Amino acid sequence: MEKLTLNVPEMSCGHCVAAVSGAVEQVAGVSAVDVDLASKRVEVTGEGLERNTVAAAVREAGYEPEES
């Protein structure tokens, strides 16, 4: 298993968490998504993860990720 972490500073509520989680969970190879609203971090666990693909899913949800 590998892990990726992205900062998503625009997240501010439970809806944001649900939107980002739902989008990232659809990415091939993702087995778990942990979103921490307080730190505005998204930790993704899975196999064969590509940072660009995960970041694109966050953008599709309406948020701009940053490198962590």
N, C-alpha and C positions, 0 to 999 in steps of 0.2 A: 504494500500500500504506500502511496505517496500522498503528500499534503501540499496544498497551495493556500496561501493566505492573501486576501485582498483587503484593502481599506476602502470603505464606501462612506465617505463623510456626509453625504446627503441623506442618509437614513436617519429618520427621526421618530418613527412610531411603529406600532405593531403591523400596520399595513405594509410598511416598507420591508420589514423583516419577512413577511409572508410572500411578498412579490419577488424579492431577491431569492429567497429559498426555493420557491416554486420554479423559477426560471433556471437556476443552477442545477436543481435536481434532474432536469431534463437533458443535461449534457451527457453524452456518451462517456461511460467509465466512472461517473460519479456514484459513490456508494453512500456518502453522508455529507450533509451540509450543516455547519454550526454557525449561526449568525448571532453575534454579541452586539446588541444595540448600544450598550453603554460605551464600548470601545470602538464601535462602528467597524468591526472586523468580521470578515466572512472567511471561515476555514473550511476548505473542501478536501475530502478524503476520497481516494479512488485509485484506479489503475489507468495508466496511459493519459493522464490529464495534461491538457495543453492550456497554459495560462491565457493565451489569446482567445481561446474558445470559451473559457469560463468568464473572462472579462466581457466578451461579446454578449453572453447570456445576461450578465448584470446590466449591460447597456440596454438590452431588449426590454428589461424590466423597468427602465426609465432612470437609471442611476449611473453615475460616472465613477468607475473604480479607479483606485490609485495603487501603485506598487507599495508593498509593505516591506 
